[in-house]
Amino acid sequence: MTTYHVLEVKGINIFYRKAGNPDKPVILLLHGFPSASHMFRNLIPVLEKDYHVIAPDYPGFGNSTSPDREEFDYTFDHITEIIEAFVNKLGLEKYALYVFDYGAPIGFRLAMHNPERVTAIISQNGNIYREGLGSKWADREEYWKNPTPEKRQSYRTAFAPETIKHQYIDGTQENKVSPDGYTLDITYMARPKNDEKQLDLIFDYQTNVKMYPQFQQYIRKHQPPLLAVWGKNDVSFIPEGAKAFKKDLPNAEIHLLDTGHFALETHAEEIGNLILDFLKRNHI
């Protein structure tokens, strides 16, 4: 059974979901944009019988504190710092990482900082290779090189209601995606002053791309068991990003599913069973 909690971390209340027996191995679920830990609502029941599952909301997302920009730097380094402190405060000494979208650069930073803690990595459309960047990223890289105020303002479309809805439904079969997830995300993104925080993160995403070689070096050196299970119709992080793991992890396990970016909306049970099988075969 999933329960709901708040933990104070460096003056910020971090909301999180947990389920399963605390004596079982831990899986840390890291959500993406524009979502929160509710994206795991259908996955957690599949995993909780055999694992202790923890799913936090980042600062500025979901039900965690959303500090003003004047008081909190909305960067991936800073969010990682908070989530790392959250992990430490919970006393999580070992965990498998599930990384999706924004969760990938956060999770791989965590792994680089404490490689001895990571028992395995599940990457669900969580990219660390240039091969995995879809065509839209060319415009974004041009923005990073020439960050005019006009270009910054143009990225408000990223959290417009129709954009969020299409992040969920594009690449999926008609009528297979519940409106619950994208409706909640639309509400989160519409909160006062959230727009500028999210624009800060869109601009800072360039730091993640610059760190791709470091993330790749981490997996080459430490060879963590890795399962890449991707919605193959995702236009943001395309299937080549999943396949690229094989370059550095020859034993990486790759599954491409007939769905889109938010693969859990249509394939939570299938993904959950793939995770259970993968972790058991790796004695985790």
N, C-alpha and C positions, 0 to 999 in steps of 0.2 A: 504494500500500500504506500502510495506517495504521500509524504507529509511536507509542510511548507514552513520555512524558517527565515529568520533574519539574523545576520551576524555583523556586528560593528567592526569595521576594518579601517584603520587610519581615519576615523571620523566619518566614514561613509557606511551606511547600512546596505549590506549586500544581501539581497533576497536569493534564496536558493531552494530547490526541491531535492529531497532525498528519499530513497527507497531501498529496501533490502536489508539484509543482516549486516551490521557494522563489522562483524568478524569475517565476512567474505571479502575477496579481492575487490578493489575499488575501480570503478570506471568514472572518469571526470568528463562530463559532457559540456562542450564549449560551443555556444550558439553563434549565429551569424547575423548579418544585417538584412532587413531592418527588424529583426525578431528579438526573441528572448527565450528563456528556458521553456516557455510553453510549447516551443516547436518540438520538444521531446515527449510530449504528453502521451503519444501512442507508442513510443519506443521503450520508455521506462518500464511499463508492465511486462514487456518481453524479457527484459534483462534482470529484473529485481529478484527473481527466484534464486539465481546463482551468483549475483554480484551486489555489492553495495554501490549504489548509483548516486552521484552528486551532480547537480546542474545549476550553476549560479547565473544570475543576470549581471551583466557588466554595469559599471557606473554609467548613468545616462540611458540605460535600457531597461525595459520591463518594469519591475517593481523595486529595483534598487534605487538608491538616492541618485538624483540628477543634479549635481552641483552646478552653480553658475560658472560660466567660462572664465570669469575673473578669479575664481577660486580653485579651478581644476583645469589642468591642461588635457584637452581631449586628443591624446596621441596614443598610438598602440603600445609604445614603451610604458606609458603611465598606466594604462589599463592593465597591462601585464603585471606591473608592480603591485597593483591592488589585488589582482586575482592570485598572484603568488603569495601575498600576505594572507589572503583568505585561505589558501591551501595550507599554509603553515599554521594558521590559527586553529584549523580543524584537525591538525596533526596527521595529515595524509602523507605517509612516508613512501608509499608505493601506489601507483595508479596507472591504468591504461587511459590513454587520451582518445576522445572522440572529437575530431575537429571538423568544423564546417564553415566555409566562407570566412568571415572575420575571425572565427575561432582558430583557423589554421595559423596565421602569423602570431596570435597570442599563444597558442599551444606549443608551437615550435620554439618560441622564445623560452617558455617554461622548460621545455625539454633540453634546450641548450644550457640553461642555467643549472639544471639538476638532472643530468642524464641518468644517474643511478636510480632515480625515482620511477622512471618510465618503463613499464612492463611491456607495453605494446602501443601502437598507434592505429586508430581507425580514421581514415580520411574520407569523408563524404563530401565531395565537391569542395575539398579544402586544398587549395593550390599552393605549390612552392616552386613551380617551373614556368619559365616564359612560354613554353610550348602550350601551357594550359590557359593562357590569356586569350579570351575571345576578341573579336574584331573591335568591340567598343573601347578596348583599352588603349588603342592608338590615340583616340581623342583625349583620353584622360592623361596619357603621358605628355601630350602636347600642352595640356593645361599645367601640368607640374613644371614643365620647362618655362612656361610663360604665364604665370598665375595672375592674370588681370582680374580686377573686380567683376567685370562682365562675365568672364568664364566661370568664376566662382558662383555667381548668381544663377548661371545656366544649370548648375547641378542640383538646384532645388527640385528639378523634375525627378530625381532619384527617389524622393520620398513623397511624390504625389500619389494619391490614392490609386489611379489607374496603373501607374508604374509598379507599385507594390503588388497589386492584384496580378499583374502579368508575370511578375517574378515567380508567383506561385503556380499559375496555370499554363504558362508557355511550356511547350514540350510534353504536355500530359494529354491523356485521352479525355475527350469531352465529358463533363459532368462527373469526373472522378475526384475532384479536389473540393473539400468542404470549404465554405466561405469563412469558417470560424477563425482560422489562422490569419489570413490576410486582413480580415476586418479588425482583429485585435491589433495587428501591427500598424494598420492605418491610424488607429486611435493613439497608439504610443507615439508615432511620428508626428502627430498633430499637436502635441502638447506645447504650451507656450515656451518659447526660447529654445526649443529642441532643434530647430532648423539650423541655427548657427553652429551648434555642437556637432551635428552630423556633417555639416560642410567642413568643419575642421578635420574630422576623421577621413573624409574623402580626400582632402588634400594630403593628409599625413600618410595615406595608403602607399605613397611612393616609397616610404621607408621600408615597407614590407618587400616590395619588389627588389630594392637594393640589397636586402638581406637574403634573397633566395640562395646565393652561393653559400652563405653561412649555414642556412638550414640544410642544404644538400651535403655540406661537409659534415654536419652533425650525423646525418643518417649513414653516410659512407663510413664514418669512424665507428659508430656505435651499433649499427646494424639492428635496430629494433624490429621486432616482428611488426609487419605493416600490412593492413588490409585497406585497399582503396576500393570503395563501393560508391559509384557515381551515377547520377542521373545523366545518361549519355546525350540528352537533348538540351542540356544547359548551354545557353549562349554566353554566359559570363565566364565560367570555368569549363572549358571544353574537354572532351575525353582524352586528348593528348596529354593533359596534365596528370591524369591517372596513370597512363601508360609510361610516362617519363620516370616514375618511381623505380622502374626496372633498371634504369641506368645506374643507380646508386645502390639499389637493394634488389639483387637478382632474385631473391626469394619472395619479393613482394607479391601479394595475392590481389589480382585485379578483377573486379566485377562491374560491368557496365549494364545498367538497368534502363528499361524503356520508360523513362520519366524525365522530369526537368530538374531545376535547381533545388527546390525544396522536396527532395526525393522522399522524405519521411511522410509527406502528406498522402502519398499513394502506396508506398512500399515499406511502411514501418515494420510490419511483421517479418517480411522477407529479409530486410536489412538486419533486424534483430536476430534472426536465426543464423544469418551468415556470421554475425559477430560472435554469437555463442559457440558455433562450430569452430570458428577461427581461434578463439581464445582457448578453448578446450584442447584443440590439437597442439597449441603452443604451451600447454600446461600452465595456463594463467587462470 
